[in-house]
Amino acid sequence: MARKVLKYVVLAVIVVNVIIITYVFLGGSMPPPTPLPNPNGYDDFVKAGQMVKGNATLDYGTLNREDLASLVVTNAEVLKLVRLGLTRKSREPVDYSTNYSMRLMSDLASFKRLAYLFAAEGRLEELNGHPDDAAESYLDGIRFSQELSRGGLITSMLVCIADEHIETIPLQWLPNSLNAAKCRKVARVLESIDAEEEPIANFVEQERLWRRKMYGLQGQIERLINFRAHQKSMDGVVARVQANQLRRRGMILAFAARAYELEKGKLPQSAADLVPDYLKAVPKDPVTGKDLGLGQ
């Protein structure tokens, strides 16, 4: 009998401790929702995504000049609306309804089409012999990729990374096609985008709050029980974020170094030579926190 009572006491203690740990580590009271900007650039992005016409996918790279021109002209108003959204503050309107995930996935799919449209526009400008304008298209695509996920969940952040990569693939080949002034501008714009990137901690916190609201205490306990698997998944997310940052910061250095070379007639000896005339600061390795070197 005594053993049976002891068993129940131990079980009760474990349950109480789990609840306390859950409360402490996964949060207490729910904070008030963050107000959305008004007007909200995100709304412009959603509307633009619903307006896309034609096959704006990765196949744009196989289109000839005429077909690319047709795709871009057909979606001129779409791109105009996205650029309007880029002039406004943007925040994803996270809600706690049961159909939110489905609606979000639909929005994110349309955003990927918008990213491909920017890339198609840039490709068309390159074919028309306008590399400066192509660079602007790719930069707008990167800005869009950053803004579409602000205030959102981790899924939105991962789509942001994928969409940015759509623009960085062609942009990385442009330094030798641009003059010094344009290379300098691209480096500065990328540096600004990098500085304004929303920290991954914000997405993790928003995800935590959303899951807590949606799944309650049971969901928090399950997350605590599966802590190791969850941590492994988060390590993978962090690695993807850092890889994207490293790629972006490498491009910052490449464009700044090219501007330096064109203006001074020689290559910079180190990344430090680019500060402060070409960059505000030497980009950091997102893993080690140390200054990046040229060619990284």
Secondary structure, 3 states (H helix, E strand, C coil): CHHHHHHHHHHHHHHHHHHHHHHHHHCCCCCCCCCCCCCCHHHHHHHHHHHCCCCCCHHHHHCCHHHHHHHHHHCHHHHHHHHHHHCCCCCCCCCCCCCHHHHHHHHHHHHHHHHHHHHHHHHHHHHCCCHHHHHHHHHHHHHHHHHCCCCCCHHHHHHHHHHHHHHHHHHCCCHHHCCHHHHHHHHHHHHHHHHCCCCHHHHHHHHHHHHHHHHHHHHHHHHHHCHHHHHHHHHHHHHHHHHHHHHHHHHHHHHHHHHHHHHHCCCCCCHHHHCCCCCCCCCECCCCCCECCCCC
